Amino acid sequence: MKHVRLIVLGFVLLSVTWCGAAENPFNVDCFLGWGQGSYRPGAWTPLEIAISSQLEEPFEGQVVVSVAQDTTHRMEIRQPFVLTPGLPVNMPLVTKIAFGAEQLNLRLINAKGRTCYEQDIGLWDFSRQSMPLTPVKQEDLFIGVVGRSHQFGLLSLTKEVESITRGNRYNNTNHRGIGKVVVEAKLPRMVPWDWTGFTGLDLLVLYDPDWSRFRPEQIRGMTEWVMQGGRLAILLGGQGLPRNALIEALPMRMGALQETLVTPDWLRQWGLSESQETAAVAYPISGRQAGEDTLFATGHIGFGRVGVLGLDPHALGEHQRAHSTDFWMHLLDQMFQDTNNDSGSTEPRRIISRASLTAVVGHGVTRESRQLQRVRERQDQNRSNQDFYNYAPGMEEQSNGKILDYLYAIDEMRPLSIGWVVLLLVLLAILLGPVDYLVLKRLDKLPLTWVTSLGWIVLFTVGAYYGVQALRAGDMQLRTVSLIDAVQDQGSAWNTRICGLFAPKSDEYQLDQLAPNQWFSAVAASSGNWNSYQARSARRTLYCRQINGSNMPTAVPINIWTMQTLTSESRQDTVPIRAQVTVQDDLVTVTVTNQSAGAILNGMVVFGSGRGILVDHVAPGETRTFEGPSRPIRAWKQIATTITRKRGRSLDPADIFTLVGTKGRSQGIADYLRDGAAVVCVQFENEPTPFTVKNKGTCKYHHVQFARLVVFPQKRKSL
């Protein structure tokens, strides 16, 4: 009998397995992050999903990805797809992943909404035996490589170079941290299609990639990422010089491929062996001044910085490989140039001992000395213990928290006073006690005390329910803080905003009149370090549809008397202001045209020297000219006074200029200031909100908007 039961059980298990295989004909692979799964918590992270099936008919459905994006929220992303028999589908997505997120849920649903495939992908292992994702710390230097990542010692930077961060003097942060250099590679076909997929990187290196394998969407994504503040290094080589939008956008031009004599001076400058001149095939950089490096040049694309090297360093000879670390350090030095000025930079700054390297993402690199080796050993030990479970958020997340405090500062969000609770309890006790007794005694109805007591309790329960609603009653509110950055005459601007939607009742809300191509995500206040356990407390879900270069919310569920906070990043075609700056000795003249629907409340013009002049009120559509001698400007601080006075809650522009998504632009502005440009920074009042709430009754709108415009001053000769 026992053997019969085992045989029956075996048939049952076999049938279940066969049925499961028959019901799940899909083969789904998921690739997260860069290289071996490196990602920066809180930043957009690339995610590629490859789907194939054994179906004999086309399948139309959606892929649904859900993962914790911070300590409070989960993001659910949907993207439609059509699967043709025999042809796999690759779906490039991006998402935000919280530090310590336990798993990612992946589903395939058909056109009717039925789940056809589901998989939970583990992301975190507390035993440290298997870590599919590796978080990159804020103090680490994160480099992505496409192309020949294994040539000329690029990967050795992870072992021989340290990243050093020095705090930001404008926000009074003097923290100094030593981190690693993380280098991760991707194949050209797996490069993200959207610019958001690169935002976690500090530097992208295109090392002689096979340009023919890039899709136009990938080229556009890399170009837009650089324009909004990214750093890109291109090393040309045997793959040739392509013709695409990225190459056309470069501020320098490359000549025809030719044999070039590389001088000992050039080799010494780049940290290579200078024993003899070396002949190499290279693309000379045209348009350079006499005596300058004709093999390497840097320049601006929008707010970003790009560097182009016209040769493959591997072609200089195998003997140069021993000096590869010095070569890459010099390249990093060129890509992260010194911004040692008082121009209003709001970024952390890098320092190193051998060569000053203060710049874009607040990092520096240096060869590992004995002292740094000891620091590394201690740091590795800490990371393997306490730091493994904790993550220190960067200045962007701290600035977000301060902006959220401003958005939360409404009467409806204030907690009720304990005095109301005490008053109601005392009143209920009086009614249930002496009042109830005396009234019933006078009426000779004391046996009914249980009925009257129950009545008082019901009355107070109903009164408390509606009384609290009366005390907390209010309209729906949409509060927004925006920052728009642009470079004069480049035809487009970059917009980052944080908004808070207060709900007077529990419901699912929908945003209306949304501009296309926006990247929405939820945002939560952070205080102190993130713990790996906190991601498990994420309960709110933001439902989004990611398609055509955007991530748009489809439903925003909000509980009664709470506020849902969102952030969006986008490129827009309109620039809210135009300006012309003229300098004659110490006299500054600025003409400002307000092209926005809201009035300019105040502002300033600042130069790289830290001096400038203030700007006054400018009505919508009006052009005004301001003139005066330049004077010291306290790094954007003077523009904050009006907000502080009127709103009752301090809103520091230094925090607005370091929101998540604005760091690269802020440092790009600092680079422009160092190169002789000026920045016109203004604050708008009564600016219309960028979107509305659909069909949910009365809504109050409040919008604070700043704009920064990079202009190139005209110098007027003295009389």
C-alpha positions as CSV (number, residue, x, y, z in Angstrom):
1,M,0.0,0.0,0.0
2,K,2.9,2.3,0.8
3,H,4.4,1.8,-2.6
4,V,1.1,2.5,-4.3
5,R,0.8,5.9,-2.4
6,L,4.4,6.8,-3.5
7,I,3.6,6.0,-7.1
8,V,0.4,8.0,-7.0
9,L,2.2,10.9,-5.4
10,G,4.9,10.8,-8.1
11,F,2.3,10.9,-10.9
12,V,0.6,13.9,-9.2
13,L,3.9,15.8,-8.9
14,L,4.8,15.0,-12.5
15,S,1.4,16.1,-13.7
16,V,1.6,19.4,-11.8
17,T,5.1,20.0,-13.2
18,W,3.9,19.3,-16.7
19,C,0.9,21.5,-16.3
20,G,3.0,24.3,-15.0
21,A,5.3,24.0,-17.9
22,A,2.4,24.0,-20.3
23,E,0.8,27.1,-18.6
24,N,4.0,29.1,-18.6
25,P,5.6,29.0,-22.1
26,F,7.5,32.2,-21.5
27,N,11.2,32.5,-21.0
28,V,12.1,35.8,-19.2
29,D,15.5,37.1,-18.4
30,C,16.1,40.3,-16.3
31,F,19.4,42.3,-16.3
32,L,19.7,45.0,-13.6
33,G,22.2,47.8,-13.2
34,W,25.6,48.2,-14.8
35,G,28.0,45.4,-15.3
36,Q,27.7,42.9,-12.5
37,G,24.7,44.6,-11.1
38,S,26.1,47.8,-9.7
39,Y,23.6,50.6,-9.1
40,R,23.2,53.8,-7.1
41,P,20.3,53.7,-4.7
42,G,17.7,56.5,-5.3
43,A,18.9,57.1,-8.8
44,W,17.3,55.8,-12.0
45,T,18.8,52.3,-12.7
46,P,18.7,50.6,-16.1
47,L,16.7,47.4,-16.4
48,E,16.5,45.2,-19.5
49,I,14.0,42.4,-19.8
50,A,14.4,39.8,-22.6
51,I,11.2,37.8,-23.4
52,S,10.8,34.8,-25.6
53,S,8.2,32.1,-25.8
54,Q,7.1,28.8,-27.4
55,L,3.7,30.3,-28.4
56,E,2.6,29.7,-32.0
57,E,0.5,32.9,-32.1
58,P,1.4,36.5,-31.4
59,F,1.0,37.6,-27.8
60,E,0.0,41.1,-26.9
61,G,0.3,42.2,-23.3
62,Q,2.2,44.3,-20.8
63,V,5.3,43.7,-18.6
64,V,4.7,44.9,-15.0
65,V,7.7,45.6,-12.8
66,S,7.3,46.5,-9.1
67,V,10.1,47.2,-6.6
68,A,10.7,49.4,-3.5
69,Q,12.2,52.7,-4.6
70,D,12.7,54.2,-1.1
71,T,11.7,53.6,2.5
72,T,8.1,54.6,1.8
73,H,7.2,53.9,-1.8
74,R,7.1,51.1,-4.3
75,M,7.1,52.0,-8.0
76,E,5.1,49.8,-10.4
77,I,6.0,50.3,-14.1
78,R,4.0,49.0,-17.0
79,Q,5.1,48.8,-20.6
80,P,3.1,47.2,-23.5
81,F,4.7,44.8,-25.9
82,V,3.9,42.4,-28.7
83,L,5.6,39.0,-28.9
84,T,5.9,37.4,-32.3
85,P,6.4,33.6,-32.5
86,G,10.1,32.8,-32.9
87,L,11.3,36.4,-32.3
88,P,12.4,37.5,-28.8
89,V,11.6,40.9,-27.4
90,N,14.2,43.1,-25.5
91,M,12.6,45.8,-23.4
92,P,14.9,48.5,-22.0
93,L,13.4,50.1,-18.9
94,V,14.6,52.2,-16.0
95,T,13.5,52.2,-12.4
96,K,14.5,53.4,-9.0
97,I,15.6,50.8,-6.5
98,A,15.9,51.4,-2.8
99,F,19.0,50.4,-0.7
100,G,18.2,47.0,0.7
101,A,15.2,46.3,-1.5
102,E,14.5,42.6,-1.0
103,Q,13.0,41.6,-4.3
104,L,11.7,42.8,-7.6
105,N,8.3,41.4,-8.8
106,L,8.1,40.8,-12.6
107,R,4.8,39.9,-14.2
108,L,3.5,39.4,-17.8
109,I,-0.2,40.1,-18.3
110,N,-2.3,39.7,-21.4
111,A,-4.7,42.1,-23.0
112,K,-7.4,41.1,-20.5
113,G,-5.3,41.8,-17.5
114,R,-4.7,38.1,-16.6
115,T,-1.3,37.3,-15.2
116,C,0.5,34.8,-17.6
117,Y,3.9,34.8,-15.9
118,E,5.2,36.0,-12.6
119,Q,8.6,35.9,-11.0
120,D,10.1,37.3,-7.8
121,I,13.8,38.2,-8.3
122,G,15.8,38.4,-5.2
123,L,17.9,41.6,-4.8
124,W,19.3,41.4,-1.3
125,D,20.9,38.6,0.7
126,F,21.5,39.2,4.4
127,S,23.8,36.2,4.5
128,R,26.0,37.9,1.8
129,Q,26.3,34.6,-0.1
130,S,24.7,36.0,-3.2
131,M,24.2,39.7,-4.0
132,P,22.5,40.2,-7.4
133,L,22.8,44.0,-6.9
134,T,25.7,45.9,-5.5
135,P,24.9,49.4,-4.2
136,V,27.4,52.1,-5.1
137,K,28.1,54.5,-2.2
138,Q,27.8,58.3,-2.5
139,E,31.5,58.7,-1.9
140,D,32.3,56.2,-4.6
141,L,33.2,57.2,-8.2
142,F,30.9,55.3,-10.5
143,I,32.3,54.9,-14.1
144,G,30.4,53.1,-16.8
145,V,32.3,51.8,-19.9
146,V,31.1,50.7,-23.3
147,G,33.6,49.2,-25.7
148,R,37.0,47.9,-24.9
149,S,36.7,47.9,-21.1
150,H,39.4,45.2,-20.7
151,Q,42.1,47.1,-22.6
152,F,44.8,49.3,-21.2
153,G,44.1,48.7,-17.5
154,L,40.8,50.6,-17.2
155,L,39.4,48.0,-14.8
156,S,42.5,48.2,-12.7
157,L,41.3,51.5,-11.4
158,T,39.1,49.7,-9.0
159,K,42.2,48.3,-7.2
160,E,44.7,51.2,-7.5
161,V,42.7,54.4,-7.2
162,E,40.7,55.9,-4.4
163,S,37.9,58.4,-4.6
164,I,38.0,61.3,-2.1
165,T,35.0,63.6,-1.3
166,R,35.2,66.9,0.5
167,G,32.1,68.6,1.9
168,N,30.3,71.6,0.5
169,R,31.1,74.9,2.1
170,Y,27.8,76.5,1.0
171,N,25.6,74.0,2.9
172,N,28.1,73.9,5.8
173,T,28.9,70.2,5.2
174,N,32.6,69.5,5.9
175,H,32.4,65.7,5.7
176,R,35.3,64.1,4.0
177,G,34.9,60.5,2.8
178,I,37.1,58.1,1.0
179,G,35.4,55.7,-1.4
180,K,36.1,53.3,-4.1
181,V,36.3,53.7,-7.9
182,V,33.7,51.4,-9.4
183,V,34.1,50.5,-13.1
184,E,31.3,48.5,-14.8
185,A,30.9,47.7,-18.5
186,K,27.9,47.2,-20.8
187,L,27.6,45.8,-24.3
188,P,26.5,48.3,-26.9
189,R,23.2,46.5,-27.4
190,M,22.4,46.7,-23.7
191,V,23.1,50.5,-23.3
192,P,20.0,52.3,-21.9
193,W,17.7,53.9,-24.4
194,D,16.7,56.8,-22.2
195,W,18.9,59.5,-20.6
196,T,17.6,58.5,-17.2
197,G,19.4,55.2,-17.4
198,F,22.8,57.0,-17.1
199,T,22.0,59.3,-14.1
200,G,23.6,57.0,-11.6
201,L,27.0,57.3,-13.3
202,D,29.6,59.9,-12.5
203,L,31.4,59.3,-15.8
204,L,30.6,57.4,-19.0
205,V,33.6,56.2,-21.1
206,L,33.0,55.2,-24.7
207,Y,36.3,53.3,-25.4
208,D,36.3,52.7,-29.2
209,P,32.9,51.0,-29.2
210,D,31.3,49.4,-32.2
211,W,29.3,52.4,-33.2
212,S,27.2,50.4,-35.7
213,R,25.6,48.4,-32.8
214,F,24.1,51.5,-31.2
215,R,20.4,52.3,-31.9
216,P,19.3,55.9,-32.6
217,E,17.5,55.8,-29.3
218,Q,20.7,55.0,-27.4
219,I,22.6,57.7,-29.1
220,R,19.8,60.2,-28.2
221,G,19.8,59.0,-24.6
222,M,23.5,59.5,-24.2
223,T,23.4,62.9,-25.8
224,E,20.5,64.1,-23.6
225,W,22.2,62.8,-20.5
226,V,25.3,64.8,-21.3
227,M,23.2,67.9,-22.0
228,Q,21.6,67.8,-18.6
229,G,25.0,67.6,-16.8
230,G,26.6,64.2,-17.5
231,R,30.3,63.6,-18.1
232,L,31.3,61.7,-21.2
233,A,34.8,60.6,-22.4
234,I,35.2,59.3,-25.9
235,L,38.3,57.4,-27.0
236,L,38.5,56.9,-30.7
237,G,40.3,53.9,-32.4
238,G,39.9,51.2,-34.9
239,Q,36.1,51.3,-35.1
240,G,36.3,54.6,-37.0
241,L,34.5,57.9,-36.6
242,P,30.7,57.6,-36.8
243,R,28.1,60.0,-38.1
244,N,25.4,60.3,-35.5
245,A,23.7,62.9,-33.4
246,L,26.2,62.5,-30.5
247,I,29.2,63.2,-32.7
248,E,27.4,66.1,-34.4
249,A,26.7,67.6,-31.0
250,L,30.4,67.7,-30.0
251,P,31.9,71.1,-29.5
252,M,35.1,70.0,-31.3
253,R,35.7,68.5,-34.7
254,M,38.0,65.6,-35.6
255,G,40.1,65.5,-38.7
256,A,40.8,62.5,-41.0
257,L,42.5,59.5,-39.6
258,Q,46.2,59.8,-40.1
259,E,49.6,58.7,-38.7
260,T,50.6,61.0,-36.0
261,L,53.9,61.4,-34.1
262,V,53.2,61.4,-30.4
263,T,55.9,63.5,-28.7
264,P,57.6,62.7,-25.4
265,D,56.1,65.9,-23.9
266,W,52.6,64.6,-24.6
267,L,53.5,61.2,-23.2
268,R,54.9,62.8,-20.0
269,Q,51.8,64.9,-19.6
270,W,49.6,61.8,-19.8
271,G,51.7,59.9,-17.3
272,L,53.1,57.5,-19.9
273,S,56.7,56.5,-20.7
274,E,58.5,59.2,-22.5
275,S,61.6,57.3,-23.6
276,Q,61.0,58.0,-27.3
277,E,58.6,59.4,-29.8
278,T,55.9,57.0,-30.9
279,A,54.0,56.9,-34.1
280,A,50.3,56.1,-33.9
281,V,47.2,56.3,-36.1
282,A,45.0,59.0,-34.6
283,Y,42.2,61.5,-35.3
284,P,43.6,65.0,-34.8
285,I,41.4,67.5,-33.1
286,S,40.7,70.4,-35.4
287,G,39.9,73.9,-34.4
288,R,42.5,74.0,-31.6
289,Q,44.9,76.9,-31.0
290,A,48.5,76.5,-32.0
291,G,50.6,74.8,-29.3
292,E,47.6,73.1,-27.7
293,D,47.0,69.4,-27.5
294,T,45.8,68.3,-30.9
295,L,44.9,64.8,-29.8
296,F,42.6,65.6,-26.9
297,A,40.0,68.3,-26.2
298,T,37.2,69.0,-23.8
299,G,34.1,71.2,-24.1
300,H,30.5,71.7,-23.1
301,I,27.4,70.1,-24.4
302,G,24.6,71.9,-22.6
303,F,25.4,71.5,-18.9
304,G,27.6,68.5,-19.4
305,R,31.2,68.0,-20.2
306,V,32.7,65.9,-23.0
307,G,36.3,64.9,-23.7
308,V,37.5,63.3,-26.9
309,L,40.9,61.5,-27.3
310,G,41.8,61.0,-30.9
311,L,43.8,57.7,-30.4
312,D,43.6,54.4,-28.6
313,P,46.2,54.4,-25.9
314,H,46.6,50.7,-26.4
315,A,48.1,51.4,-29.8
316,L,51.1,53.3,-28.2
317,G,52.7,50.0,-27.3
318,E,52.4,47.2,-24.8
319,H,55.2,48.7,-22.7
320,Q,52.8,51.7,-21.8
321,R,50.4,49.4,-20.1
322,A,52.5,49.6,-16.9
323,H,51.6,53.3,-16.8
324,S,47.9,52.9,-17.6
325,T,46.8,54.0,-14.1
326,D,48.6,57.4,-14.5
327,F,47.0,57.7,-18.0
328,W,43.5,57.2,-16.7
329,M,44.1,59.5,-13.7
330,H,45.1,62.3,-16.1
331,L,42.0,61.6,-18.2
332,L,39.9,61.9,-15.0
333,D,41.7,65.1,-14.1
334,Q,40.6,66.6,-17.5
335,M,37.0,65.4,-17.1
336,F,36.7,66.7,-13.5
337,Q,38.5,70.0,-13.6
338,D,39.2,72.2,-10.6
339,T,36.3,74.5,-9.7
340,N,38.2,76.3,-6.9
341,N,36.3,79.5,-7.1
342,D,33.5,81.2,-5.2
343,S,31.0,81.1,-8.0
344,G,28.1,79.7,-6.2
345,S,28.8,76.0,-6.7
346,T,26.6,74.0,-4.4
347,E,28.3,70.7,-5.0
348,P,30.6,68.6,-2.7
349,R,34.2,68.9,-4.0
350,R,36.9,66.4,-4.7
351,I,40.5,66.7,-3.4
352,I,43.5,64.6,-4.1
353,S,47.2,64.9,-3.1
354,R,48.9,64.6,-6.5
355,A,46.7,66.7,-8.7
356,S,43.8,69.0,-7.7
357,L,40.7,67.3,-9.0
358,T,37.7,69.2,-7.6
359,A,34.6,69.0,-9.7
360,V,31.4,67.7,-10.9
361,V,30.2,65.0,-8.6
362,G,32.3,65.9,-5.6
363,H,34.9,63.3,-6.0
364,G,38.6,63.1,-6.6
365,V,41.0,60.2,-7.3
366,T,44.5,59.5,-6.2
367,R,46.9,56.6,-6.3
368,E,46.7,54.4,-3.3
369,S,49.4,55.3,-0.8
370,R,50.3,53.3,2.3
371,Q,48.1,55.5,4.4
372,L,45.2,55.0,2.0
373,Q,45.9,51.3,2.0
374,R,45.4,51.3,5.8
375,V,42.2,53.4,5.3
376,R,41.0,51.0,2.7
377,E,41.6,48.0,5.0
378,R,39.6,49.7,7.8
379,Q,36.9,50.8,5.4
380,D,36.6,47.3,3.9
381,Q,36.2,46.0,7.4
382,N,33.5,48.5,8.2
383,R,31.7,47.8,5.0
384,S,31.7,44.1,5.7
385,N,30.0,44.9,9.0
386,Q,28.0,48.0,9.8
387,D,28.2,49.7,6.4
388,F,26.9,46.6,4.7
389,Y,23.5,47.3,6.3
390,N,23.6,51.1,6.1
391,Y,23.7,53.7,3.3
392,A,24.5,57.4,3.8
393,P,22.3,59.5,1.5
394,G,24.0,62.3,-0.4
395,M,23.4,66.0,-0.4
396,E,20.6,65.6,-3.0
397,E,18.5,63.5,-0.7
398,Q,19.1,65.8,2.2
399,S,18.0,68.8,0.0
400,N,14.9,66.9,-0.9
401,G,14.0,66.5,2.7
402,K,14.2,70.2,3.3
403,I,12.0,70.9,0.3
404,L,9.5,68.4,1.5
405,D,9.4,70.1,4.9
406,Y,8.3,73.3,3.0
407,L,5.6,71.4,1.1
408,Y,4.3,69.8,4.3
409,A,3.9,73.3,6.0
410,I,0.1,73.6,5.7
411,D,-2.5,73.9,8.4
412,E,-4.2,70.7,7.3
413,M,-1.0,68.7,7.9
414,R,-0.6,69.9,11.5
415,P,-1.5,67.4,14.2
416,L,-4.5,68.1,16.3
417,S,-3.9,69.5,19.8
418,I,-4.1,67.1,22.7
419,G,-6.3,69.7,24.4
420,W,-9.3,68.8,22.2
421,V,-9.0,65.1,23.2
422,V,-8.8,66.0,26.9
423,L,-11.8,68.4,26.6
424,L,-13.9,65.8,24.9
425,L,-13.1,63.1,27.5
426,V,-13.8,65.4,30.4
427,L,-17.1,66.4,28.8
428,L,-18.1,62.8,28.2
429,A,-17.2,61.9,31.8
430,I,-19.5,64.7,33.0
431,L,-22.4,63.7,30.8
432,L,-22.1,60.0,31.7
433,G,-21.7,60.8,35.4
434,P,-23.4,63.6,37.3
435,V,-25.5,65.0,34.4
436,D,-26.9,61.6,33.4
437,Y,-27.6,60.7,37.0
438,L,-29.3,64.0,38.0
439,V,-31.5,64.2,34.9
440,L,-32.7,60.6,35.2
441,K,-33.2,61.0,38.9
442,R,-35.4,64.1,38.4
443,L,-37.4,62.2,35.8
444,D,-37.5,59.0,38.0
445,K,-35.9,57.0,35.1
446,L,-32.7,55.8,36.7
447,P,-33.2,52.2,35.3
448,L,-32.7,53.6,31.8
449,T,-29.2,54.8,32.6
450,W,-27.8,52.0,30.3
451,V,-29.8,53.4,27.4
452,T,-28.8,57.0,27.9
453,S,-25.1,56.0,28.5
454,L,-25.1,54.1,25.2
455,G,-26.8,57.1,23.5
456,W,-24.1,59.5,24.9
457,I,-21.4,57.2,23.6
458,V,-22.9,57.0,20.2
459,L,-23.4,60.7,20.0
460,F,-19.9,61.4,21.0
461,T,-18.5,58.8,18.6
462,V,-20.4,60.4,15.7
463,G,-19.6,63.9,16.9
464,A,-15.9,63.0,17.2
465,Y,-15.9,61.6,13.7
466,Y,-17.5,64.6,12.0
467,G,-15.9,67.1,14.4
468,V,-12.4,66.0,13.4
469,Q,-13.4,66.3,9.8
470,A,-14.7,69.8,10.5
471,L,-11.4,70.7,12.3
472,R,-9.3,69.2,9.5
473,A,-11.6,70.2,6.7
474,G,-9.9,71.7,3.7
475,D,-9.6,71.6,0.0
476,M,-7.3,69.5,-2.0
477,Q,-3.9,71.2,-2.5
478,L,-1.2,70.8,-5.1
479,R,2.1,72.5,-3.9
480,T,5.1,72.6,-6.3
481,V,8.7,73.7,-6.2
482,S,10.4,73.9,-9.6
483,L,13.8,74.7,-11.0
484,I,14.4,75.4,-14.7
485,D,17.9,75.6,-16.1
486,A,19.0,76.7,-19.6
487,V,21.9,77.9,-21.6
488,Q,21.3,81.0,-23.8
489,D,20.4,80.3,-27.4
490,Q,20.4,76.5,-27.1
491,G,16.7,76.2,-27.6
492,S,15.7,74.0,-24.7
493,A,15.7,73.8,-20.9
494,W,15.8,71.2,-18.2
495,N,13.1,71.2,-15.5
496,T,13.1,69.5,-12.1
497,R,10.2,69.8,-9.8
498,I,9.0,68.4,-6.5
499,C,5.3,68.5,-5.8
500,G,3.0,67.5,-2.9
501,L,-0.7,66.6,-3.4
502,F,-2.7,66.9,-0.2
503,A,-5.9,64.7,-0.2
504,P,-9.0,65.7,1.9
505,K,-10.3,62.1,1.4
506,S,-8.9,58.7,0.5
507,D,-9.0,58.1,-3.2
508,E,-7.0,57.4,-6.4
509,Y,-6.0,60.7,-8.0
510,Q,-5.0,61.3,-11.6
511,L,-2.9,64.2,-12.8
512,D,-4.1,66.2,-15.8
513,Q,-2.5,68.4,-18.5
514,L,0.8,66.7,-18.2
515,A,3.5,67.7,-20.6
516,P,5.0,64.7,-22.5
517,N,8.4,63.1,-21.9
518,Q,8.4,63.6,-18.1
519,W,10.0,61.1,-15.7
520,F,7.9,60.9,-12.6
521,S,8.8,59.0,-9.4
522,A,7.8,59.3,-5.7
523,V,10.0,61.0,-3.2
524,A,10.3,60.5,0.5
525,A,12.0,62.5,3.2
526,S,15.1,60.9,4.6
527,S,16.7,61.5,7.9
528,G,20.0,59.9,8.8
529,N,21.4,56.8,7.1
530,W,19.2,54.3,5.2
531,N,19.0,50.9,6.8
532,S,18.7,47.8,4.7
533,Y,15.5,46.8,6.6
534,Q,13.7,50.1,5.9
535,A,12.9,49.2,2.3
536,R,10.6,46.5,3.6
537,S,8.3,49.2,5.1
538,A,7.5,50.6,1.7
539,R,3.7,50.5,1.5
540,R,2.6,53.3,-0.9
541,T,2.6,52.4,-4.6
542,L,3.0,54.8,-7.5
543,Y,1.5,53.3,-10.7
544,C,3.3,54.4,-13.9
545,R,3.3,53.7,-17.6
546,Q,6.8,53.9,-19.2
547,I,6.8,54.4,-22.9
548,N,8.2,56.8,-25.6
549,G,10.9,58.3,-23.3
550,S,8.7,59.0,-20.3
551,N,7.5,57.6,-17.0
552,M,4.0,59.0,-16.4
553,P,1.8,58.3,-13.4
554,T,-1.5,56.6,-14.2
555,A,-2.9,56.5,-10.6
556,V,-1.8,58.2,-7.4
557,P,-3.5,56.6,-4.4
558,I,-3.6,58.9,-1.3
559,N,-5.0,58.3,2.1
560,I,-7.2,60.9,3.8
561,W,-5.4,63.9,5.3
562,T,-2.0,62.9,3.9
563,M,0.2,64.3,1.2
564,Q,1.8,62.3,-1.6
565,T,5.0,63.8,-2.8
566,L,6.3,63.3,-6.4
567,T,9.3,64.5,-8.4
568,S,9.6,64.9,-12.1
569,E,12.4,65.6,-14.5
570,S,12.0,66.6,-18.1
571,R,13.4,68.5,-21.0
572,Q,11.3,71.3,-22.3
573,D,11.3,73.5,-25.4
574,T,10.5,76.8,-23.8
575,V,12.9,79.0,-21.7
576,P,11.1,81.3,-19.2
577,I,13.6,84.2,-19.5
578,R,16.1,85.8,-21.9
579,A,18.9,88.0,-20.8
580,Q,21.8,90.0,-22.2
581,V,24.7,91.0,-20.0
582,T,27.3,93.7,-20.7
583,V,30.3,94.4,-18.6
584,Q,32.4,97.6,-18.7
585,D,35.1,97.6,-16.0
586,D,33.1,97.1,-12.8
587,L,29.8,98.3,-14.3
588,V,27.3,95.6,-15.1
589,T,24.3,96.0,-17.3
590,V,21.7,93.3,-17.7
591,T,18.5,93.3,-19.8
592,V,16.0,90.7,-18.7
593,T,12.9,89.6,-20.8
594,N,10.3,87.7,-18.9
595,Q,8.8,85.0,-21.3
596,S,6.8,83.3,-18.5
597,A,3.2,83.7,-17.4
598,G,4.3,84.6,-13.9
599,A,6.1,87.8,-12.7
600,I,9.7,87.7,-11.8
601,L,9.8,88.6,-8.1
602,N,13.6,89.1,-7.7
603,G,16.9,87.7,-8.8
604,M,20.5,88.3,-9.5
605,V,23.3,88.1,-12.0
606,V,26.4,86.3,-10.7
607,F,29.9,85.9,-12.3
608,G,32.7,83.5,-11.6
609,S,34.4,85.9,-9.3
610,G,31.5,85.7,-6.9
611,R,30.4,89.2,-7.7
612,G,27.2,90.4,-9.4
613,I,24.2,92.7,-9.2
614,L,20.6,92.1,-8.1
615,V,17.5,92.0,-10.3
616,D,14.1,93.5,-9.4
617,H,10.5,92.8,-10.4
618,V,9.8,92.1,-14.1
619,A,6.2,91.6,-15.2
620,P,5.1,88.9,-17.6
621,G,6.1,89.8,-21.2
622,E,8.1,92.8,-19.9
623,T,11.7,93.7,-20.7
624,R,13.7,95.6,-18.1
625,T,17.3,96.8,-17.8
626,F,19.2,96.9,-14.6
627,E,22.6,98.5,-14.2
628,G,25.0,99.0,-11.3
629,P,28.5,98.2,-10.0
630,S,29.2,94.6,-9.2
631,R,29.3,93.6,-5.6
632,P,29.9,90.4,-3.6
633,I,27.0,88.0,-3.9
634,R,26.5,85.5,-1.1
635,A,26.3,82.4,-3.3
636,W,22.5,82.5,-4.1
637,K,21.5,83.2,-0.5
638,Q,20.1,86.7,-1.0
639,I,17.3,85.5,-3.2
640,A,15.8,83.5,-0.4
641,T,14.6,86.4,1.8
642,T,11.2,86.9,0.1
643,I,10.2,83.2,0.4
644,T,11.3,83.1,4.1
645,R,9.2,86.2,4.9
646,K,6.1,85.3,3.0
647,R,5.7,81.6,3.7
648,G,6.7,81.3,7.3
649,R,9.0,78.4,6.4
650,S,12.6,78.8,5.2
651,L,13.2,77.7,1.6
652,D,16.9,77.9,0.8
653,P,17.7,78.1,-2.9
654,A,20.9,76.2,-2.1
655,D,18.6,73.3,-1.4
656,I,16.6,73.8,-4.6
657,F,19.8,73.9,-6.6
658,T,20.9,70.5,-5.3
659,L,17.6,68.6,-5.7
660,V,17.8,65.0,-7.0
661,G,18.4,65.5,-10.8
662,T,20.0,69.0,-10.6
663,K,23.5,68.2,-9.3
664,G,25.0,67.8,-12.8
665,R,23.4,71.0,-14.0
666,S,24.6,73.0,-10.9
667,Q,28.2,71.8,-11.4
668,G,27.9,72.6,-15.2
669,I,26.9,76.1,-14.3
670,A,29.9,76.3,-12.0
671,D,32.1,75.2,-14.9
672,Y,30.6,77.9,-17.2
673,L,31.3,80.5,-14.5
674,R,34.9,79.4,-14.3
675,D,35.1,79.8,-18.1
676,G,33.9,83.4,-18.0
677,A,30.1,83.1,-18.4
678,A,27.5,84.7,-16.1
679,V,24.3,83.2,-14.7
680,V,21.0,85.0,-14.4
681,C,19.0,83.5,-11.5
682,V,15.4,84.6,-10.9
683,Q,12.4,83.7,-8.7
684,F,8.9,83.8,-10.1
685,E,5.7,84.5,-8.2
686,N,2.2,83.4,-9.1
687,E,3.5,81.0,-11.7
688,P,0.8,78.6,-13.1
689,T,1.2,75.0,-11.9
690,P,2.6,72.7,-14.6
691,F,-0.3,70.3,-14.3
692,T,-3.7,69.9,-12.5
693,V,-5.7,67.2,-10.7
694,K,-8.5,65.6,-12.7
695,N,-12.1,65.8,-11.6
696,K,-11.7,65.9,-7.8
697,G,-13.4,69.0,-6.8
698,T,-11.8,72.3,-5.7
699,C,-8.0,72.3,-5.6
700,K,-5.7,75.0,-4.4
701,Y,-2.5,75.5,-6.3
702,H,0.8,76.9,-5.1
703,H,3.9,77.0,-7.2
704,V,7.4,78.4,-6.4
705,Q,9.6,78.5,-9.4
706,F,13.3,79.4,-9.9
707,A,15.1,79.7,-13.2
708,R,18.8,79.8,-14.0
709,L,20.1,81.0,-17.4
710,V,23.7,80.8,-18.5
711,V,24.7,83.8,-20.6
712,F,27.9,84.9,-22.2
713,P,28.7,88.6,-21.3
714,Q,29.7,91.1,-23.8
715,K,32.6,93.3,-22.8
716,R,32.4,97.0,-23.6
717,K,35.5,99.1,-23.9
718,S,36.1,101.8,-21.3
719,L,35.7,105.4,-22.4
